[in-house]
């Protein structure tokens, strides 16, 4: 194995350091926007600006609300278990 290949493999076995602060949760927003845009581009039979924007915003909000509600439910369950 060459040195370059060994370094490439080494990058995949060491974990990426992520800070654990409330601000890191905001990275979910661009991820959800990207998912909504790509999904709607591939699924809409005819893309018009108005319909595309409406459908994309609707999907983004649906996913965002689901994630927030899921986080709240898990937080409540963790609080009840720790009592």
Z-matrix of the N, CA and C atoms (Angstrom, degrees):
N
C 1 1.460
C 2 1.529 1 107.74
N 3 1.303 2 115.35 1 131.57
C 4 1.457 3 119.40 2 -179.98
C 5 1.519 4 110.42 3 -75.07
N 6 1.310 5 115.35 4 164.93
C 7 1.462 6 120.91 5 -179.19
C 8 1.526 7 110.80 6 -63.48
N 9 1.319 8 117.51 7 -39.24
C 10 1.462 9 121.29 8 179.88
C 11 1.535 10 110.84 9 -64.92
N 12 1.310 11 117.62 10 -41.73
C 13 1.462 12 121.21 11 178.32
C 14 1.522 13 110.44 12 -66.68
N 15 1.332 14 117.41 13 -38.28
C 16 1.464 15 120.68 14 178.80
C 17 1.524 16 110.58 15 -64.47
N 18 1.319 17 117.71 16 -40.30
C 19 1.467 18 120.52 17 177.75
C 20 1.526 19 111.34 18 -66.30
N 21 1.316 20 116.89 19 -37.74
C 22 1.459 21 120.81 20 178.34
C 23 1.523 22 110.59 21 -64.18
N 24 1.321 23 117.34 22 -44.53
C 25 1.460 24 121.22 23 178.52
C 26 1.522 25 110.17 24 -65.73
N 27 1.325 26 118.06 25 -38.10
C 28 1.467 27 121.87 26 -179.11
C 29 1.529 28 111.04 27 -62.73
N 30 1.312 29 118.02 28 -30.43
C 31 1.465 30 120.80 29 178.77
C 32 1.521 31 111.93 30 -66.43
N 33 1.317 32 118.47 31 -27.48
C 34 1.454 33 121.81 32 -177.24
C 35 1.523 34 113.34 33 -89.18
N 36 1.327 35 118.43 34 -10.84
C 37 1.458 36 119.76 35 -179.83
C 38 1.524 37 112.58 36 -101.70
N 39 1.319 38 117.62 37 -11.79
C 40 1.466 39 119.40 38 176.70
C 41 1.525 40 108.48 39 -100.51
N 42 1.330 41 117.00 40 132.04
C 43 1.468 42 119.32 41 -176.06
C 44 1.525 43 112.33 42 -70.52
N 45 1.302 44 114.78 43 149.19
C 46 1.463 45 121.37 44 176.54
C 47 1.524 46 108.30 45 -78.29
N 48 1.310 47 116.63 46 133.92
C 49 1.469 48 120.28 47 179.31
C 50 1.523 49 109.60 48 -83.03
N 51 1.329 50 114.84 49 124.76
C 52 1.465 51 121.09 50 178.03
C 53 1.520 52 108.32 51 -121.03
N 54 1.328 53 117.08 52 128.10
C 55 1.463 54 117.61 53 176.43
C 56 1.529 55 110.15 54 -68.30
N 57 1.298 56 116.50 55 150.11
C 58 1.459 57 120.26 56 -179.52
C 59 1.519 58 109.36 57 -111.72
N 60 1.300 59 114.66 58 78.91
C 61 1.454 60 120.84 59 177.35
C 62 1.525 61 108.09 60 -127.46
N 63 1.319 62 117.33 61 160.59
C 64 1.471 63 118.93 62 179.44
C 65 1.537 64 113.21 63 -60.19
N 66 1.327 65 116.94 64 -27.48
C 67 1.466 66 119.54 65 -178.98
C 68 1.534 67 112.55 66 -68.02
N 69 1.330 68 117.73 67 -25.77
C 70 1.463 69 119.14 68 179.82
C 71 1.527 70 111.90 69 -68.12
N 72 1.325 71 117.61 70 -20.50
C 73 1.467 72 120.23 71 176.48
C 74 1.522 73 112.16 72 -67.99
N 75 1.318 74 117.58 73 -19.22
C 76 1.462 75 120.40 74 179.33
C 77 1.529 76 112.55 75 -70.99
N 78 1.341 77 118.25 76 -14.38
C 79 1.458 78 120.59 77 177.14
C 80 1.524 79 111.92 78 -66.73
N 81 1.328 80 117.37 79 -12.24
C 82 1.463 81 120.25 80 178.93
C 83 1.536 82 110.72 81 -70.57
N 84 1.330 83 117.45 82 -26.27
C 85 1.464 84 120.49 83 -176.25
C 86 1.530 85 112.24 84 -65.01
N 87 1.350 86 120.70 85 -52.90
C 88 1.472 87 117.53 86 177.78
C 89 1.521 88 113.44 87 -64.08
N 90 1.331 89 117.00 88 -30.75
C 91 1.458 90 120.02 89 176.86
C 92 1.526 91 110.83 90 -64.48
N 93 1.329 92 117.20 91 -44.57
C 94 1.462 93 120.87 92 178.82
C 95 1.526 94 111.85 93 -65.66
N 96 1.330 95 116.91 94 -37.85
C 97 1.474 96 120.18 95 177.36
C 98 1.523 97 109.80 96 -62.22
N 99 1.333 98 116.60 97 -45.83
C 100 1.463 99 120.02 98 179.71
C 101 1.523 100 111.67 99 -62.30
N 102 1.325 101 116.72 100 -42.91
C 103 1.466 102 120.14 101 179.11
C 104 1.526 103 110.88 102 -63.23
N 105 1.333 104 117.19 103 -44.31
C 106 1.469 105 120.46 104 -178.65
C 107 1.524 106 111.35 105 -64.42
N 108 1.325 107 117.19 106 -43.87
C 109 1.469 108 120.67 107 -178.70
C 110 1.523 109 110.41 108 -64.59
N 111 1.319 110 117.09 109 -48.83
C 112 1.468 111 119.90 110 -177.55
C 113 1.526 112 111.01 111 -65.12
N 114 1.327 113 117.14 112 -40.32
C 115 1.462 114 119.74 113 179.60
C 116 1.529 115 110.93 114 -63.22
N 117 1.323 116 116.49 115 -45.81
C 118 1.467 117 118.97 116 -177.58
C 119 1.521 118 112.18 117 -70.42
N 120 1.328 119 118.06 118 -32.31
C 121 1.463 120 120.18 119 176.88
C 122 1.523 121 110.31 120 -63.81
N 123 1.320 122 116.31 121 -37.30
C 124 1.462 123 118.26 122 -178.06
C 125 1.522 124 113.29 123 -83.39
N 126 1.337 125 118.95 124 -20.88
C 127 1.459 126 120.68 125 -173.52
C 128 1.528 127 115.17 126 -102.63
N 129 1.324 128 118.24 127 -25.15
C 130 1.468 129 118.94 128 -178.84
C 131 1.524 130 110.24 129 -73.69
N 132 1.334 131 117.70 130 129.89
C 133 1.469 132 119.29 131 179.89
C 134 1.529 133 112.51 132 -70.24
N 135 1.326 134 116.28 133 -34.45
C 136 1.467 135 120.91 134 179.23
C 137 1.526 136 107.50 135 -135.39
N 138 1.325 137 116.19 136 124.83
C 139 1.466 138 120.15 137 -175.17
C 140 1.526 139 109.50 138 -101.78
N 141 1.322 140 114.69 139 113.06
C 142 1.459 141 121.42 140 169.73
C 143 1.524 142 106.40 141 -116.17
N 144 1.324 143 117.89 142 148.98
C 145 1.477 144 119.12 143 -175.13
C 146 1.529 145 113.80 144 -55.82
N 147 1.305 146 117.21 145 -44.86
C 148 1.469 147 120.24 146 -177.04
C 149 1.528 148 111.41 147 -65.52
N 150 1.328 149 117.12 148 -47.96
C 151 1.459 150 121.05 149 -178.98
C 152 1.530 151 110.78 150 -66.70
N 153 1.328 152 116.55 151 -40.88
C 154 1.459 153 120.27 152 -179.99
C 155 1.522 154 111.05 153 -62.49
N 156 1.325 155 117.34 154 -45.62
C 157 1.462 156 120.84 155 179.52
C 158 1.523 157 111.32 156 -63.63
N 159 1.332 158 116.38 157 -43.47
C 160 1.465 159 120.87 158 179.89
C 161 1.525 160 111.22 159 -61.94
N 162 1.321 161 116.66 160 -47.06
C 163 1.460 162 121.17 161 -178.79
C 164 1.530 163 111.49 162 -67.03
N 165 1.317 164 117.02 163 -39.97
C 166 1.466 165 121.10 164 -179.15
C 167 1.523 166 111.05 165 -67.46
N 168 1.314 167 117.61 166 -44.77
C 169 1.469 168 120.73 167 178.53
C 170 1.527 169 110.11 168 -64.19
N 171 1.303 170 117.36 169 -40.14
C 172 1.459 171 120.98 170 178.15
C 173 1.525 172 112.12 171 -61.59
N 174 1.321 173 116.82 172 -44.72
C 175 1.459 174 120.47 173 178.61
C 176 1.522 175 111.15 174 -66.68
N 177 1.332 176 117.00 175 -42.08
C 178 1.466 177 120.87 176 178.16
C 179 1.527 178 110.82 177 -59.28
N 180 1.331 179 116.52 178 -47.86
C 181 1.464 180 119.66 179 -178.93
C 182 1.525 181 111.89 180 -65.27
N 183 1.321 182 117.25 181 -38.04
C 184 1.454 183 120.80 182 177.83
C 185 1.527 184 110.85 183 -61.46
N 186 1.324 185 116.95 184 -47.67
C 187 1.458 186 120.39 185 179.47
C 188 1.525 187 111.27 186 -65.48
N 189 1.331 188 116.99 187 -41.19
C 190 1.466 189 121.08 188 -178.51
C 191 1.529 190 110.93 189 -64.12
N 192 1.332 191 116.62 190 -45.83
C 193 1.467 192 120.16 191 179.64
C 194 1.525 193 110.13 192 -63.90
N 195 1.325 194 117.70 193 -41.28
C 196 1.458 195 120.89 194 178.53
C 197 1.525 196 111.03 195 -60.30
N 198 1.328 197 117.42 196 -43.34
C 199 1.464 198 120.87 197 -179.79
C 200 1.524 199 110.94 198 -66.25
N 201 1.334 200 117.44 199 -41.94
C 202 1.466 201 120.54 200 179.64
C 203 1.529 202 110.55 201 -64.94
N 204 1.325 203 117.24 202 -45.32
C 205 1.469 204 120.36 203 179.45
C 206 1.528 205 110.23 204 -63.90
N 207 1.321 206 117.93 205 -42.26
C 208 1.460 207 121.18 206 178.05
C 209 1.529 208 111.10 207 -61.29
N 210 1.323 209 116.95 208 -42.60
C 211 1.467 210 120.80 209 179.03
C 212 1.530 211 110.70 210 -63.80
N 213 1.321 212 116.57 211 -41.38
C 214 1.464 213 119.10 212 178.94
C 215 1.525 214 111.71 213 -65.11
N 216 1.316 215 117.41 214 -42.43
C 217 1.467 216 121.01 215 178.84
C 218 1.527 217 110.17 216 -63.09
N 219 1.312 218 117.32 217 -44.51
C 220 1.461 219 120.00 218 178.73
C 221 1.521 220 111.41 219 -65.05
N 222 1.326 221 117.21 220 -36.84
C 223 1.459 222 120.95 221 177.61
C 224 1.530 223 110.40 222 -64.55
N 225 1.311 224 117.07 223 -43.07
C 226 1.464 225 121.07 224 178.48
C 227 1.525 226 110.81 225 -64.33
N 228 1.326 227 116.78 226 -42.47
C 229 1.469 228 119.98 227 178.47
C 230 1.527 229 110.46 228 -63.27
N 231 1.320 230 117.74 229 -42.35
C 232 1.469 231 120.62 230 178.87
C 233 1.525 232 110.27 231 -64.86
N 234 1.313 233 117.37 232 -37.95
C 235 1.476 234 120.92 233 178.37
C 236 1.527 235 110.68 234 -65.54
N 237 1.326 236 116.86 235 -44.03
C 238 1.463 237 120.38 236 179.91
C 239 1.537 238 112.10 237 -66.00
N 240 1.319 239 117.03 238 -36.12
C 241 1.463 240 120.12 239 178.97
C 242 1.525 241 110.56 240 -68.65
N 243 1.325 242 116.88 241 -36.19
C 244 1.466 243 120.02 242 -176.02
C 245 1.524 244 113.40 243 -80.27
N 246 1.322 245 117.94 244 -6.43
C 247 1.474 246 120.54 245 -179.79
C 248 1.495 247 112.26 246 -70.30
